[in-house]
Amino acid sequence: MPETGACPFCAMPPARVIAESALAFAVRDGFPVSPGHTLVIPRRHVASWFDATADEQRELLTLVARVKAELEAELHPDGYNVGINVGEAAGQTVMHLHVHVIPRFRDD
């Protein structure tokens, strides 16, 4: 686990959490690509999908589905991008695993 404050996801204020489970939580992205852009993050500090346990991976996907259902009801997007960047070369800027759930709208 990194030092307190070193990882923005490990130091996430509870007030930002919009959904959670035992092993993961979800927050709106601080730099959204579109309205409703949400991050689903494991509670344990791991760098990538490949470092997460099978239980963490399952729970992340379960929370992605829950977030998608909530976004559907709230925003009625036309589609979604769901993605994980692994490593700096792939565009990962915070080295704590996170899944992007990005609602997409026609002509956005």
C-alpha positions in Angstrom: 0.0 0.0 0.0 1.4 3.4 -0.9 2.0 6.1 1.7 -1.2 8.0 2.7 -2.0 10.6 0.0 0.5 9.1 -2.5 -2.3 7.3 -4.4 -5.4 9.4 -5.1 -7.6 6.3 -5.2 -6.3 5.0 -1.8 -7.0 8.4 -0.3 -10.4 8.9 -2.0 -12.8 10.8 0.3 -15.8 8.7 1.2 -18.1 11.5 0.1 -17.0 10.9 -3.6 -18.1 7.2 -3.5 -21.3 6.7 -5.5 -21.5 2.9 -5.3 -19.5 0.3 -3.4 -19.1 -3.4 -2.5 -16.8 -5.3 -0.2 -13.8 -5.3 -2.6 -14.5 -2.2 -4.8 -16.0 1.2 -5.1 -17.1 3.6 -7.8 -16.6 7.4 -8.2 -17.2 9.9 -10.9 -14.1 10.6 -12.9 -12.5 14.0 -12.0 -11.7 14.6 -15.7 -14.7 13.1 -17.4 -14.7 12.3 -21.1 -18.5 12.7 -21.0 -21.3 13.2 -18.4 -21.4 10.3 -16.0 -17.9 9.0 -16.7 -17.3 6.7 -13.7 -14.3 4.8 -12.4 -14.7 1.4 -10.7 -11.7 0.8 -8.4 -10.6 -2.1 -6.2 -10.2 -1.2 -2.5 -6.8 -3.0 -2.4 -4.0 -1.1 -4.1 -3.0 -3.1 -7.1 -1.5 -1.7 -10.3 -3.3 -3.6 -12.9 -6.1 -6.0 -13.8 -3.5 -8.7 -14.0 -2.5 -8.1 -10.4 -6.0 -8.3 -9.0 -7.4 -11.6 -7.6 -10.2 -13.5 -9.3 -12.5 -12.3 -6.5 -11.5 -8.7 -7.1 -12.0 -9.0 -10.9 -15.5 -10.5 -10.4 -16.5 -7.8 -8.0 -15.2 -5.1 -10.3 -17.2 -6.4 -13.2 -20.3 -6.8 -10.9 -19.9 -3.1 -9.9 -19.4 -2.1 -13.6 -22.8 -3.6 -14.4 -24.4 -1.9 -11.4 -22.9 1.5 -12.4 -24.0 0.9 -16.0 -27.6 0.3 -14.9 -27.6 3.5 -12.8 -26.1 5.5 -15.7 -28.8 4.1 -18.0 -31.6 5.2 -15.6 -30.0 8.6 -15.0 -28.6 9.7 -18.4 -30.0 7.3 -21.1 -26.8 7.2 -23.1 -26.7 5.8 -26.6 -23.7 3.6 -25.9 -20.7 3.0 -23.6 -16.9 2.6 -23.6 -15.7 0.3 -20.9 -11.9 0.1 -20.6 -8.8 -0.6 -18.5 -5.4 1.0 -19.3 -2.5 -1.2 -18.1 0.8 0.6 -17.8 2.0 4.1 -18.9 2.5 3.0 -22.5 -1.2 2.2 -22.6 -2.2 5.5 -21.1 -2.5 4.6 -17.4 -1.9 7.7 -15.4 -2.8 6.5 -11.9 -1.0 3.2 -11.1 -4.0 1.8 -9.2 -6.2 -0.4 -11.2 -9.4 1.3 -12.3 -12.1 0.5 -14.9 -13.5 3.3 -16.9 -17.3 3.3 -17.6 -17.9 6.0 -20.1 -21.4 6.8 -21.3 -21.4 7.9 -25.0 -24.0 10.0 -26.7 -24.7 10.4 -30.4 -22.5 13.2 -31.8 -20.4 13.6 -28.6 
